[in-house]
Amino acid sequence: MKKTDLEKNKGLKINGQMKRAGIPGRFGSASDAIPDRREQRKLDQAAGLVPFAVKLNGDLVKELHALAQSREVGINELVAELLKKGL
């Protein structure tokens, strides 16, 4: 066999493996699980949520993340709760 024939057979083998592999989850039915940014924004607006950007000290952010993990709640819920207590 010539070298070109060997390379051609290698390419055919790789193509066959790719066809048998199937579709990765991120492109199949699992891709519907996470809404894109536009859809998420509409869902947030329907829930009455408003984006509110704040610049905080890095140490304070680490404390907030640690507290959210220990309470097993999201960072948004934790910050909303702390702001309500502060007001």
Sequence and secondary structure as in RCSB ss.txt:
>XXXX:A:sequence
MKKTDLEKNKGLKINGQMKRAGIPGRFGSASDAIPDRREQRKLDQAAGLVPFAVKLNGDLVKELHALAQSREVGI
NELVAELLKKGL
>XXXX:A:secstr
  HHHHHHHHHHHHHHHHHHH   TTTSGGGGSS  HHHHHHHHHHTT         HHHHHHHHHHHHHHT  H
HHHHHHHHHHH 
